């Protein structure tokens, strides 16, 4: 493949990556919302400590991944 065909394939690949990135961003946002819901608040009644700790860790990972994407 060369010339216009390779340029078209490259554009298609870039567009596919953009769509994938948008989907991953959306998924990350959805997971973040779920994580925040599992974390609870300091004033909430005691709940499932294991789930809350997992949610906190997941939230930290999401924040780290988001900051790396911005820096990268």
N, CA, C and O atoms as a Tripos MOL2 file, in Angstrom:
@<TRIPOS>MOLECULE
protein
  288   287    72     0     0
PROTEIN
NO_CHARGES

@<TRIPOS>ATOM
      1 N           0.8380   -1.1760    0.0000 N.3       1 UNK1
      2 CA          0.0000    0.0000    0.0000 C.3       1 UNK1
      3 C           0.8860    1.2430    0.0000 C.2       1 UNK1
      4 O           1.8420    1.3370    0.7700 O.2       1 UNK1
      5 N           0.5610    2.1820   -0.8620 N.am      2 UNK2
      6 CA          1.3080    3.4300   -0.8800 C.3       2 UNK2
      7 C           0.4120    4.5440   -1.3720 C.2       2 UNK2
      8 O          -0.6780    4.3010   -1.8910 O.2       2 UNK2
      9 N           0.8750    5.7500   -1.2090 N.am      3 UNK3
     10 CA          0.1340    6.8960   -1.7010 C.3       3 UNK3
     11 C          -1.1830    7.1050   -0.9960 C.2       3 UNK3
     12 O          -1.2600    7.0000    0.2280 O.2       3 UNK3
     13 N          -2.2430    7.4070   -1.7730 N.am      4 UNK4
     14 CA         -3.5480    7.7240   -1.1840 C.3       4 UNK4
     15 C          -4.1300    6.6030   -0.3210 C.2       4 UNK4
     16 O          -4.8090    6.8690    0.6710 O.2       4 UNK4
     17 N          -3.8590    5.3400   -0.7030 N.am      5 UNK5
     18 CA         -4.3900    4.2220    0.0790 C.3       5 UNK5
     19 C          -3.7850    4.1860    1.4840 C.2       5 UNK5
     20 O          -4.4970    3.9620    2.4630 O.2       5 UNK5
     21 N          -2.4960    4.4040    1.5800 N.am      6 UNK6
     22 CA         -1.8540    4.3710    2.8990 C.3       6 UNK6
     23 C          -2.2580    5.5850    3.7270 C.2       6 UNK6
     24 O          -2.3980    5.4830    4.9460 O.2       6 UNK6
     25 N          -2.4440    6.7210    3.0840 N.am      7 UNK7
     26 CA         -2.9020    7.9060    3.8160 C.3       7 UNK7
     27 C          -4.3060    7.7060    4.3430 C.2       7 UNK7
     28 O          -4.6160    8.0970    5.4680 O.2       7 UNK7
     29 N          -5.1640    7.0920    3.5250 N.am      8 UNK8
     30 CA         -6.5290    6.8230    3.9640 C.3       8 UNK8
     31 C          -6.5420    5.8320    5.1230 C.2       8 UNK8
     32 O          -7.2960    5.9980    6.0820 O.2       8 UNK8
     33 N          -5.7130    4.8130    5.0300 N.am      9 UNK9
     34 CA         -5.6300    3.8230    6.1060 C.3       9 UNK9
     35 C          -5.1200    4.4730    7.3880 C.2       9 UNK9
     36 O          -5.6020    4.1700    8.4790 O.2       9 UNK9
     37 N          -4.1490    5.3610    7.2520 N.am     10 UNK10
     38 CA         -3.6150    6.0490    8.4250 C.3      10 UNK10
     39 C          -4.6800    6.9360    9.0580 C.2      10 UNK10
     40 O          -4.8100    6.9680   10.2810 O.2      10 UNK10
     41 N          -5.4450    7.6580    8.2360 N.am     11 UNK11
     42 CA         -6.5220    8.5020    8.7720 C.3      11 UNK11
     43 C          -7.5720    7.6540    9.4790 C.2      11 UNK11
     44 O          -8.0570    8.0160   10.5520 O.2      11 UNK11
     45 N          -7.9200    6.5180    8.8670 N.am     12 UNK12
     46 CA         -8.8960    5.6210    9.4960 C.3      12 UNK12
     47 C          -8.3830    5.1050   10.8340 C.2      12 UNK12
     48 O          -9.1360    5.0090   11.8030 O.2      12 UNK12
     49 N          -7.0970    4.7750   10.8800 N.am     13 UNK13
     50 CA         -6.5110    4.2720   12.1190 C.3      13 UNK13
     51 C          -6.5280    5.3480   13.2070 C.2      13 UNK13
     52 O          -6.8540    5.0700   14.3610 O.2      13 UNK13
     53 N          -6.1760    6.5690   12.8300 N.am     14 UNK14
     54 CA         -6.1790    7.6680   13.7980 C.3      14 UNK14
     55 C          -7.5920    7.9260   14.2940 C.2      14 UNK14
     56 O          -7.8020    8.1230   15.4910 O.2      14 UNK14
     57 N          -8.5590    7.9280   13.3910 N.am     15 UNK15
     58 CA         -9.9560    8.1420   13.7960 C.3      15 UNK15
     59 C         -10.4270    7.0260   14.7230 C.2      15 UNK15
     60 O         -11.1340    7.2800   15.6980 O.2      15 UNK15
     61 N         -10.0380    5.8050   14.4210 N.am     16 UNK16
     62 CA        -10.3880    4.6800   15.2920 C.3      16 UNK16
     63 C          -9.7890    4.8390   16.6780 C.2      16 UNK16
     64 O         -10.4460    4.5480   17.6780 O.2      16 UNK16
     65 N          -8.5480    5.2980   16.7440 N.am     17 UNK17
     66 CA         -7.9130    5.5390   18.0410 C.3      17 UNK17
     67 C          -8.6100    6.6540   18.8040 C.2      17 UNK17
     68 O          -8.7560    6.5700   20.0230 O.2      17 UNK17
     69 N          -9.0360    7.6850   18.1120 N.am     18 UNK18
     70 CA         -9.7630    8.7780   18.7700 C.3      18 UNK18
     71 C         -11.0860    8.2780   19.3610 C.2      18 UNK18
     72 O         -11.4530    8.6300   20.4820 O.2      18 UNK18
     73 N         -11.7910    7.4520   18.5860 N.am     19 UNK19
     74 CA        -13.0510    6.9030   19.0970 C.3      19 UNK19
     75 C         -12.7990    6.0130   20.3050 C.2      19 UNK19
     76 O         -13.5370    6.0650   21.2890 O.2      19 UNK19
     77 N         -11.7620    5.2020   20.2260 N.am     20 UNK20
     78 CA        -11.4170    4.3270   21.3520 C.3      20 UNK20
     79 C         -11.0510    5.1490   22.5860 C.2      20 UNK20
     80 O         -11.4720    4.8290   23.6970 O.2      20 UNK20
     81 N         -10.2710    6.2020   22.3860 N.am     21 UNK21
     82 CA         -9.9040    7.0560   23.5060 C.3      21 UNK21
     83 C         -11.1410    7.6950   24.1360 C.2      21 UNK21
     84 O         -11.2370    7.7810   25.3600 O.2      21 UNK21
     85 N         -12.0770    8.1390   23.3150 N.am     22 UNK22
     86 CA        -13.3100    8.7410   23.8400 C.3      22 UNK22
     87 C         -14.0940    7.7210   24.6550 C.2      22 UNK22
     88 O         -14.6520    8.0530   25.7010 O.2      22 UNK22
     89 N         -14.1350    6.4860   24.1800 N.am     23 UNK23
     90 CA        -14.8530    5.4400   24.9160 C.3      23 UNK23
     91 C         -14.1760    5.1300   26.2430 C.2      23 UNK23
     92 O         -14.8400    4.9580   27.2660 O.2      23 UNK23
     93 N         -12.8580    5.0620   26.2190 N.am     24 UNK24
     94 CA        -12.1150    4.7890   27.4500 C.3      24 UNK24
     95 C         -12.3190    5.9260   28.4450 C.2      24 UNK24
     96 O         -12.5080    5.6830   29.6370 O.2      24 UNK24
     97 N         -12.2830    7.1660   27.9590 N.am     25 UNK25
     98 CA        -12.5310    8.3110   28.8430 C.3      25 UNK25
     99 C         -13.9220    8.2300   29.4630 C.2      25 UNK25
    100 O         -14.0920    8.4810   30.6560 O.2      25 UNK25
    101 N         -14.9070    7.8820   28.6560 N.am     26 UNK26
    102 CA        -16.2700    7.7520   29.1630 C.3      26 UNK26
    103 C         -16.3530    6.6450   30.2010 C.2      26 UNK26
    104 O         -16.9900    6.8100   31.2420 O.2      26 UNK26
    105 N         -15.7160    5.5250   29.9210 N.am     27 UNK27
    106 CA        -15.7090    4.4180   30.8780 C.3      27 UNK27
    107 C         -15.0300    4.8270   32.1790 C.2      27 UNK27
    108 O         -15.5080    4.4980   33.2650 O.2      27 UNK27
    109 N         -13.9210    5.5410   32.0700 N.am     28 UNK28
    110 CA        -13.2190    5.9960   33.2690 C.3      28 UNK28
    111 C         -14.1010    6.9230   34.0940 C.2      28 UNK28
    112 O         -14.1140    6.8410   35.3230 O.2      28 UNK28
    113 N         -14.8300    7.7970   33.4290 N.am     29 UNK29
    114 CA        -15.7280    8.6900   34.1450 C.3      29 UNK29
    115 C         -16.8380    7.9130   34.8440 C.2      29 UNK29
    116 O         -17.2010    8.2210   35.9790 O.2      29 UNK29
    117 N         -17.3720    6.9090   34.1650 N.am     30 UNK30
    118 CA        -18.4370    6.0980   34.7620 C.3      30 UNK30
    119 C         -17.9150    5.3440   35.9790 C.2      30 UNK30
    120 O         -18.5860    5.2830   37.0090 O.2      30 UNK30
    121 N         -16.7460    4.7820   35.8660 N.am     31 UNK31
    122 CA        -16.1580    4.0560   36.9870 C.3      31 UNK31
    123 C         -15.8940    5.0190   38.1430 C.2      31 UNK31
    124 O         -16.0890    4.6700   39.3070 O.2      31 UNK31
    125 N         -15.4510    6.2290   37.8140 N.am     32 UNK32
    126 CA        -15.1950    7.2110   38.8690 C.3      32 UNK32
    127 C         -16.4750    7.5470   39.6310 C.2      32 UNK32
    128 O         -16.4580    7.6920   40.8530 O.2      32 UNK32
    129 N         -17.5790    7.6690   38.9060 N.am     33 UNK33
    130 CA        -18.8550    7.9370   39.5560 C.3      33 UNK33
    131 C         -19.2260    6.7830   40.4910 C.2      33 UNK33
    132 O         -19.6610    7.0050   41.6210 O.2      33 UNK33
    133 N         -19.0520    5.5650   40.0150 N.am     34 UNK34
    134 CA        -19.3400    4.4020   40.8550 C.3      34 UNK34
    135 C         -18.4340    4.3640   42.0820 C.2      34 UNK34
    136 O         -18.8730    4.0540   43.1900 O.2      34 UNK34
    137 N         -17.1730    4.6850   41.8630 N.am     35 UNK35
    138 CA        -16.2130    4.6850   42.9700 C.3      35 UNK35
    139 C         -16.6290    5.6920   44.0270 C.2      35 UNK35
    140 O         -16.6200    5.3920   45.2210 O.2      35 UNK35
    141 N         -16.9950    6.8920   43.5820 N.am     36 UNK36
    142 CA        -17.4090    7.9120   44.5460 C.3      36 UNK36
    143 C         -18.6420    7.4580   45.3310 C.2      36 UNK36
    144 O         -18.7750    7.7410   46.5220 O.2      36 UNK36
    145 N         -19.5340    6.7550   44.6480 N.am     37 UNK37
    146 CA        -20.7130    6.2390   45.3350 C.3      37 UNK37
    147 C         -20.3770    5.1830   46.3640 C.2      37 UNK37
    148 O         -21.0070    5.1190   47.4200 O.2      37 UNK37
    149 N         -19.3980    4.3610   46.0720 N.am     38 UNK38
    150 CA        -18.9900    3.3230   47.0240 C.3      38 UNK38
    151 C         -18.1950    3.8850   48.1930 C.2      38 UNK38
    152 O         -18.2310    3.3420   49.2970 O.2      38 UNK38
    153 N         -17.4810    4.9690   47.9460 N.am     39 UNK39
    154 CA        -16.6510    5.5420   49.0070 C.3      39 UNK39
    155 C         -17.4820    6.0390   50.1810 C.2      39 UNK39
    156 O         -17.0650    5.9330   51.3350 O.2      39 UNK39
    157 N         -18.6320    6.5700   49.8900 N.am     40 UNK40
    158 CA        -19.4330    7.1370   50.9680 C.3      40 UNK40
    159 C         -18.8490    8.4630   51.4210 C.2      40 UNK40
    160 O         -17.9350    9.0060   50.8000 O.2      40 UNK40
    161 N         -19.3850    8.9610   52.4950 N.am     41 UNK41
    162 CA        -18.8860   10.2270   53.0370 C.3      41 UNK41
    163 C         -18.5200   10.0180   54.5010 C.2      41 UNK41
    164 O         -18.9370    9.0340   55.1130 O.2      41 UNK41
    165 N         -17.7440   10.9380   55.0630 N.am     42 UNK42
    166 CA        -17.3540   10.7890   56.4690 C.3      42 UNK42
    167 C         -18.5490   10.7850   57.4180 C.2      42 UNK42
    168 O         -18.4530   10.2480   58.5220 O.2      42 UNK42
    169 N         -19.6570   11.3650   57.0130 N.am     43 UNK43
    170 CA        -20.8240   11.4260   57.8830 C.3      43 UNK43
    171 C         -21.7750   10.2400   57.7000 C.2      43 UNK43
    172 O         -22.7420   10.0930   58.4480 O.2      43 UNK43
    173 N         -21.4960    9.3970   56.7040 N.am     44 UNK44
    174 CA        -22.3660    8.2570   56.4310 C.3      44 UNK44
    175 C         -22.2130    7.1870   57.5120 C.2      44 UNK44
    176 O         -21.1940    7.1070   58.1970 O.2      44 UNK44
    177 N         -23.2450    6.3810   57.6380 N.am     45 UNK45
    178 CA        -23.1900    5.2530   58.5720 C.3      45 UNK45
    179 C         -22.0950    4.2840   58.1350 C.2      45 UNK45
    180 O         -21.8080    4.1720   56.9430 O.2      45 UNK45
    181 N         -21.4800    3.5800   59.0930 N.am     46 UNK46
    182 CA        -20.4680    2.5830   58.7300 C.3      46 UNK46
    183 C         -21.0610    1.5340   57.7890 C.2      46 UNK46
    184 O         -22.1860    1.0730   57.9840 O.2      46 UNK46
    185 N         -20.3110    1.1790   56.7970 N.am     47 UNK47
    186 CA        -20.7960    0.2050   55.8160 C.3      47 UNK47
    187 C         -19.7940   -0.9090   55.6410 C.2      47 UNK47
    188 O         -19.1610   -1.3530   56.5990 O.2      47 UNK47
    189 N         -19.6610   -1.3440   54.4430 N.am     48 UNK48
    190 CA        -18.7470   -2.4150   54.0950 C.3      48 UNK48
    191 C         -17.3390   -1.8300   53.9540 C.2      48 UNK48
    192 O         -17.0230   -1.2010   52.9440 O.2      48 UNK48
    193 N         -16.5090   -2.0350   54.9530 N.am     49 UNK49
    194 CA        -15.1680   -1.4460   54.9760 C.3      49 UNK49
    195 C         -14.3080   -1.9450   53.8180 C.2      49 UNK49
    196 O         -13.5240   -1.1790   53.2590 O.2      49 UNK49
    197 N         -14.4440   -3.2050   53.4550 N.am     50 UNK50
    198 CA        -13.6490   -3.7540   52.3540 C.3      50 UNK50
    199 C         -14.0120   -3.0700   51.0340 C.2      50 UNK50
    200 O         -13.1290   -2.6900   50.2650 O.2      50 UNK50
    201 N         -15.3140   -2.9160   50.7750 N.am     51 UNK51
    202 CA        -15.7530   -2.2620   49.5450 C.3      51 UNK51
    203 C         -15.3290   -0.8010   49.5290 C.2      51 UNK51
    204 O         -14.9240   -0.2820   48.4890 O.2      51 UNK51
    205 N         -15.4200   -0.1440   50.6620 N.am     52 UNK52
    206 CA        -15.0340    1.2590   50.7250 C.3      52 UNK52
    207 C         -13.5340    1.4290   50.5070 C.2      52 UNK52
    208 O         -13.1100    2.3730   49.8400 O.2      52 UNK52
    209 N         -12.7360    0.5340   51.0560 N.am     53 UNK53
    210 CA        -11.2860    0.6100   50.8460 C.3      53 UNK53
    211 C         -10.9530    0.3410   49.3790 C.2      53 UNK53
    212 O         -10.1040    1.0210   48.8010 O.2      53 UNK53
    213 N         -11.6080   -0.6340   48.7830 N.am     54 UNK54
    214 CA        -11.3880   -0.9090   47.3610 C.3      54 UNK54
    215 C         -11.7800    0.2970   46.5120 C.2      54 UNK54
    216 O         -11.0910    0.6410   45.5520 O.2      54 UNK54
    217 N         -12.8810    0.9270   46.8700 N.am     55 UNK55
    218 CA        -13.3210    2.1120   46.1310 C.3      55 UNK55
    219 C         -12.3030    3.2340   46.2610 C.2      55 UNK55
    220 O         -12.0180    3.9320   45.2880 O.2      55 UNK55
    221 N         -11.7600    3.4110   47.4410 N.am     56 UNK56
    222 CA        -10.7420    4.4580   47.6320 C.3      56 UNK56
    223 C          -9.5130    4.1700   46.7770 C.2      56 UNK56
    224 O          -8.9730    5.0720   46.1360 O.2      56 UNK56
    225 N          -9.0750    2.9250   46.7690 N.am     57 UNK57
    226 CA         -7.9040    2.5610   45.9610 C.3      57 UNK57
    227 C          -8.1800    2.7650   44.4710 C.2      57 UNK57
    228 O          -7.3390    3.2900   43.7410 O.2      57 UNK57
    229 N          -9.3570    2.3480   44.0320 N.am     58 UNK58
    230 CA         -9.7230    2.5260   42.6250 C.3      58 UNK58
    231 C          -9.7560    4.0060   42.2710 C.2      58 UNK58
    232 O          -9.2980    4.4080   41.2010 O.2      58 UNK58
    233 N         -10.2910    4.8030   43.1630 N.am     59 UNK59
    234 CA        -10.3560    6.2430   42.9210 C.3      59 UNK59
    235 C          -8.9500    6.8220   42.8030 C.2      59 UNK59
    236 O          -8.6870    7.6420   41.9230 O.2      59 UNK59
    237 N          -8.0610    6.4050   43.6720 N.am     60 UNK60
    238 CA         -6.6820    6.8730   43.5960 C.3      60 UNK60
    239 C          -6.0430    6.4860   42.2630 C.2      60 UNK60
    240 O          -5.3340    7.2870   41.6530 O.2      60 UNK60
    241 N          -6.2970    5.2600   41.8160 N.am     61 UNK61
    242 CA         -5.7540    4.8190   40.5310 C.3      61 UNK61
    243 C          -6.3090    5.6500   39.3760 C.2      61 UNK61
    244 O          -5.5730    6.0260   38.4640 O.2      61 UNK61
    245 N          -7.6000    5.9310   39.4210 N.am     62 UNK62
    246 CA         -8.2040    6.7580   38.3790 C.3      62 UNK62
    247 C          -7.5950    8.1530   38.3630 C.2      62 UNK62
    248 O          -7.3030    8.6960   37.2980 O.2      62 UNK62
    249 N          -7.4040    8.7270   39.5380 N.am     63 UNK63
    250 CA         -6.8050   10.0570   39.6020 C.3      63 UNK63
    251 C          -5.3780   10.0450   39.0720 C.2      63 UNK63
    252 O          -4.9710   10.9650   38.3630 O.2      63 UNK63
    253 N          -4.6250    9.0170   39.4070 N.am     64 UNK64
    254 CA         -3.2640    8.8920   38.9160 C.3      64 UNK64
    255 C          -3.2460    8.7400   37.3970 C.2      64 UNK64
    256 O          -2.4590    9.3940   36.7130 O.2      64 UNK64
    257 N          -4.1140    7.8770   36.8710 N.am     65 UNK65
    258 CA         -4.1740    7.6700   35.4250 C.3      65 UNK65
    259 C          -4.5610    8.9520   34.7090 C.2      65 UNK65
    260 O          -4.0100    9.2690   33.6550 O.2      65 UNK65
    261 N          -5.5020    9.6840   35.2740 N.am     66 UNK66
    262 CA         -5.9410   10.9410   34.6560 C.3      66 UNK66
    263 C          -4.7970   11.9560   34.6410 C.2      66 UNK66
    264 O          -4.6000   12.6510   33.6440 O.2      66 UNK66
    265 N          -4.0430   12.0450   35.7360 N.am     67 UNK67
    266 CA         -2.9460   13.0260   35.7750 C.3      67 UNK67
    267 C          -1.8360   12.6180   34.8160 C.2      67 UNK67
    268 O          -1.1950   13.4850   34.2210 O.2      67 UNK67
    269 N          -1.5900   11.3110   34.6500 N.am     68 UNK68
    270 CA         -0.5750   10.8480   33.7000 C.3      68 UNK68
    271 C          -0.9920   11.1400   32.2640 C.2      68 UNK68
    272 O          -0.1470   11.4700   31.4320 O.2      68 UNK68
    273 N          -2.2930   11.0210   31.9590 N.am     69 UNK69
    274 CA         -2.7600   11.3250   30.6060 C.3      69 UNK69
    275 C          -2.5610   12.8040   30.2930 C.2      69 UNK69
    276 O          -2.2110   13.1640   29.1690 O.2      69 UNK69
    277 N          -2.7830   13.6510   31.2810 N.am     70 UNK70
    278 CA         -2.6200   15.0930   31.0690 C.3      70 UNK70
    279 C          -1.1490   15.4640   30.9300 C.2      70 UNK70
    280 O          -0.8020   16.3560   30.1550 O.2      70 UNK70
    281 N          -0.2810   14.7810   31.6790 N.am     71 UNK71
    282 CA          1.1440   15.0860   31.6300 C.3      71 UNK71
    283 C           1.8180   14.4880   30.3980 C.2      71 UNK71
    284 O           2.8100   15.0140   29.8940 O.2      71 UNK71
    285 N           1.2460   13.3610   29.9190 N.am     72 UNK72
    286 CA          1.8730   12.6200   28.8140 C.3      72 UNK72
    287 C           1.6040   13.2290   27.5580 C.2      72 UNK72
    288 O           2.0550   12.7360   26.5240 O.2      72 UNK72
@<TRIPOS>BOND
     1     1     2 1
     2     2     3 1
     3     3     4 2
     4     3     5 am
     5     5     6 1
     6     6     7 1
     7     7     8 2
     8     7     9 am
     9     9    10 1
    10    10    11 1
    11    11    12 2
    12    11    13 am
    13    13    14 1
    14    14    15 1
    15    15    16 2
    16    15    17 am
    17    17    18 1
    18    18    19 1
    19    19    20 2
    20    19    21 am
    21    21    22 1
    22    22    23 1
    23    23    24 2
    24    23    25 am
    25    25    26 1
    26    26    27 1
    27    27    28 2
    28    27    29 am
    29    29    30 1
    30    30    31 1
    31    31    32 2
    32    31    33 am
    33    33    34 1
    34    34    35 1
    35    35    36 2
    36    35    37 am
    37    37    38 1
    38    38    39 1
    39    39    40 2
    40    39    41 am
    41    41    42 1
    42    42    43 1
    43    43    44 2
    44    43    45 am
    45    45    46 1
    46    46    47 1
    47    47    48 2
    48    47    49 am
    49    49    50 1
    50    50    51 1
    51    51    52 2
    52    51    53 am
    53    53    54 1
    54    54    55 1
    55    55    56 2
    56    55    57 am
    57    57    58 1
    58    58    59 1
    59    59    60 2
    60    59    61 am
    61    61    62 1
    62    62    63 1
    63    63    64 2
    64    63    65 am
    65    65    66 1
    66    66    67 1
    67    67    68 2
    68    67    69 am
    69    69    70 1
    70    70    71 1
    71    71    72 2
    72    71    73 am
    73    73    74 1
    74    74    75 1
    75    75    76 2
    76    75    77 am
    77    77    78 1
    78    78    79 1
    79    79    80 2
    80    79    81 am
    81    81    82 1
    82    82    83 1
    83    83    84 2
    84    83    85 am
    85    85    86 1
    86    86    87 1
    87    87    88 2
    88    87    89 am
    89    89    90 1
    90    90    91 1
    91    91    92 2
    92    91    93 am
    93    93    94 1
    94    94    95 1
    95    95    96 2
    96    95    97 am
    97    97    98 1
    98    98    99 1
    99    99   100 2
   100    99   101 am
   101   101   102 1
   102   102   103 1
   103   103   104 2
   104   103   105 am
   105   105   106 1
   106   106   107 1
   107   107   108 2
   108   107   109 am
   109   109   110 1
   110   110   111 1
   111   111   112 2
   112   111   113 am
   113   113   114 1
   114   114   115 1
   115   115   116 2
   116   115   117 am
   117   117   118 1
   118   118   119 1
   119   119   120 2
   120   119   121 am
   121   121   122 1
   122   122   123 1
   123   123   124 2
   124   123   125 am
   125   125   126 1
   126   126   127 1
   127   127   128 2
   128   127   129 am
   129   129   130 1
   130   130   131 1
   131   131   132 2
   132   131   133 am
   133   133   134 1
   134   134   135 1
   135   135   136 2
   136   135   137 am
   137   137   138 1
   138   138   139 1
   139   139   140 2
   140   139   141 am
   141   141   142 1
   142   142   143 1
   143   143   144 2
   144   143   145 am
   145   145   146 1
   146   146   147 1
   147   147   148 2
   148   147   149 am
   149   149   150 1
   150   150   151 1
   151   151   152 2
   152   151   153 am
   153   153   154 1
   154   154   155 1
   155   155   156 2
   156   155   157 am
   157   157   158 1
   158   158   159 1
   159   159   160 2
   160   159   161 am
   161   161   162 1
   162   162   163 1
   163   163   164 2
   164   163   165 am
   165   165   166 1
   166   166   167 1
   167   167   168 2
   168   167   169 am
   169   169   170 1
   170   170   171 1
   171   171   172 2
   172   171   173 am
   173   173   174 1
   174   174   175 1
   175   175   176 2
   176   175   177 am
   177   177   178 1
   178   178   179 1
   179   179   180 2
   180   179   181 am
   181   181   182 1
   182   182   183 1
   183   183   184 2
   184   183   185 am
   185   185   186 1
   186   186   187 1
   187   187   188 2
   188   187   189 am
   189   189   190 1
   190   190   191 1
   191   191   192 2
   192   191   193 am
   193   193   194 1
   194   194   195 1
   195   195   196 2
   196   195   197 am
   197   197   198 1
   198   198   199 1
   199   199   200 2
   200   199   201 am
   201   201   202 1
   202   202   203 1
   203   203   204 2
   204   203   205 am
   205   205   206 1
   206   206   207 1
   207   207   208 2
   208   207   209 am
   209   209   210 1
   210   210   211 1
   211   211   212 2
   212   211   213 am
   213   213   214 1
   214   214   215 1
   215   215   216 2
   216   215   217 am
   217   217   218 1
   218   218   219 1
   219   219   220 2
   220   219   221 am
   221   221   222 1
   222   222   223 1
   223   223   224 2
   224   223   225 am
   225   225   226 1
   226   226   227 1
   227   227   228 2
   228   227   229 am
   229   229   230 1
   230   230   231 1
   231   231   232 2
   232   231   233 am
   233   233   234 1
   234   234   235 1
   235   235   236 2
   236   235   237 am
   237   237   238 1
   238   238   239 1
   239   239   240 2
   240   239   241 am
   241   241   242 1
   242   242   243 1
   243   243   244 2
   244   243   245 am
   245   245   246 1
   246   246   247 1
   247   247   248 2
   248   247   249 am
   249   249   250 1
   250   250   251 1
   251   251   252 2
   252   251   253 am
   253   253   254 1
   254   254   255 1
   255   255   256 2
   256   255   257 am
   257   257   258 1
   258   258   259 1
   259   259   260 2
   260   259   261 am
   261   261   262 1
   262   262   263 1
   263   263   264 2
   264   263   265 am
   265   265   266 1
   266   266   267 1
   267   267   268 2
   268   267   269 am
   269   269   270 1
   270   270   271 1
   271   271   272 2
   272   271   273 am
   273   273   274 1
   274   274   275 1
   275   275   276 2
   276   275   277 am
   277   277   278 1
   278   278   279 1
   279   279   280 2
   280   279   281 am
   281   281   282 1
   282   282   283 1
   283   283   284 2
   284   283   285 am
   285   285   286 1
   286   286   287 1
   287   287   288 2
@<TRIPOS>SUBSTRUCTURE
     1 UNK1         2 RESIDUE 1 A UNK
     2 UNK2         6 RESIDUE 1 A UNK
     3 UNK3        10 RESIDUE 1 A UNK
     4 UNK4        14 RESIDUE 1 A UNK
     5 UNK5        18 RESIDUE 1 A UNK
     6 UNK6        22 RESIDUE 1 A UNK
     7 UNK7        26 RESIDUE 1 A UNK
     8 UNK8        30 RESIDUE 1 A UNK
     9 UNK9        34 RESIDUE 1 A UNK
    10 UNK10       38 RESIDUE 1 A UNK
    11 UNK11       42 RESIDUE 1 A UNK
    12 UNK12       46 RESIDUE 1 A UNK
    13 UNK13       50 RESIDUE 1 A UNK
    14 UNK14       54 RESIDUE 1 A UNK
    15 UNK15       58 RESIDUE 1 A UNK
    16 UNK16       62 RESIDUE 1 A UNK
    17 UNK17       66 RESIDUE 1 A UNK
    18 UNK18       70 RESIDUE 1 A UNK
    19 UNK19       74 RESIDUE 1 A UNK
    20 UNK20       78 RESIDUE 1 A UNK
    21 UNK21       82 RESIDUE 1 A UNK
    22 UNK22       86 RESIDUE 1 A UNK
    23 UNK23       90 RESIDUE 1 A UNK
    24 UNK24       94 RESIDUE 1 A UNK
    25 UNK25       98 RESIDUE 1 A UNK
    26 UNK26      102 RESIDUE 1 A UNK
    27 UNK27      106 RESIDUE 1 A UNK
    28 UNK28      110 RESIDUE 1 A UNK
    29 UNK29      114 RESIDUE 1 A UNK
    30 UNK30      118 RESIDUE 1 A UNK
    31 UNK31      122 RESIDUE 1 A UNK
    32 UNK32      126 RESIDUE 1 A UNK
    33 UNK33      130 RESIDUE 1 A UNK
    34 UNK34      134 RESIDUE 1 A UNK
    35 UNK35      138 RESIDUE 1 A UNK
    36 UNK36      142 RESIDUE 1 A UNK
    37 UNK37      146 RESIDUE 1 A UNK
    38 UNK38      150 RESIDUE 1 A UNK
    39 UNK39      154 RESIDUE 1 A UNK
    40 UNK40      158 RESIDUE 1 A UNK
    41 UNK41      162 RESIDUE 1 A UNK
    42 UNK42      166 RESIDUE 1 A UNK
    43 UNK43      170 RESIDUE 1 A UNK
    44 UNK44      174 RESIDUE 1 A UNK
    45 UNK45      178 RESIDUE 1 A UNK
    46 UNK46      182 RESIDUE 1 A UNK
    47 UNK47      186 RESIDUE 1 A UNK
    48 UNK48      190 RESIDUE 1 A UNK
    49 UNK49      194 RESIDUE 1 A UNK
    50 UNK50      198 RESIDUE 1 A UNK
    51 UNK51      202 RESIDUE 1 A UNK
    52 UNK52      206 RESIDUE 1 A UNK
    53 UNK53      210 RESIDUE 1 A UNK
    54 UNK54      214 RESIDUE 1 A UNK
    55 UNK55      218 RESIDUE 1 A UNK
    56 UNK56      222 RESIDUE 1 A UNK
    57 UNK57      226 RESIDUE 1 A UNK
    58 UNK58      230 RESIDUE 1 A UNK
    59 UNK59      234 RESIDUE 1 A UNK
    60 UNK60      238 RESIDUE 1 A UNK
    61 UNK61      242 RESIDUE 1 A UNK
    62 UNK62      246 RESIDUE 1 A UNK
    63 UNK63      250 RESIDUE 1 A UNK
    64 UNK64      254 RESIDUE 1 A UNK
    65 UNK65      258 RESIDUE 1 A UNK
    66 UNK66      262 RESIDUE 1 A UNK
    67 UNK67      266 RESIDUE 1 A UNK
    68 UNK68      270 RESIDUE 1 A UNK
    69 UNK69      274 RESIDUE 1 A UNK
    70 UNK70      278 RESIDUE 1 A UNK
    71 UNK71      282 RESIDUE 1 A UNK
    72 UNK72      286 RESIDUE 1 A UNK
